[in-house]
Amino acid sequence: PPPPPSPPPPPPPFARRYTLITQAAAIDPGRPMPDRPGWPTFAQKKKLYDLCTKLSLADLNQMVQMVQKGCQAAVQQCGHKEVEVDVDELDMDTFNKVLGFVGGKTSSKVKADQ
C-alpha cells in the first residue's frame, strides 16, 4: 500500500492526545468500523477512548507500551516521539488488558479528584 500522507502541523493539546491513542478512519471518519466477532465492539472501543482522554501523559505512554508488547500491528510511528494506536487493530486479549489498565488508572484519578 502507498505510504500515508505526511501529518498536518502540530494539533492543539486535546487533539494531540487523541492522536496518541487512536487513529481516525482515513476514508470516512464519521463511520465506525463494523463490529467483528471476537474483536472489541464499537461501544467497547468508545469506552476505551473516553477513558484514555483522562490519562496523564505518563499513563498514556505506559498504555502504548502495553499495546506494543501485545499487539504491535496496532501501533504506528508518527514522528520522532509520537505514535498512534489504532483501536480497530487491537485483538481482544490486548484490548482487555489495556482496558483494565486504563480503567484502574482513571478510577483512582476520579477518586483523587473528589
C-alpha positions, 0 to 999 in steps of 0.5 A: 500500500502507498505510504500515508500522507505526511501529518498536518502541523502540530494539533492543539493539546486535546487533539494531540492526545487523541492522536496518541491513542487512536487513529481516525478512519482515513476514508470516512471518519464519521463511520465506525468500523463494523463490529467483528466477532471476537474483536472489541465492539464499537461501544467497547472501543468508545469506552476505551477512548473516553477513558484514555482522554483522562490519562496523564501523559505518563499513563498514556505512554505506559498504555502504548507500551502495553499495546506494543508488547501485545499487539504491535500491528496496532501501533504506528510511528508518527514522528520522532516521539509520537505514535498512534494506536489504532483501536480497530487493530487491537485483538481482544486479549490486548484490548482487555488488558489495556482496558483494565489498565486504563480503567484502574488508572482513571478510577483512582484519578476520579477518586483523587479528584473528589 
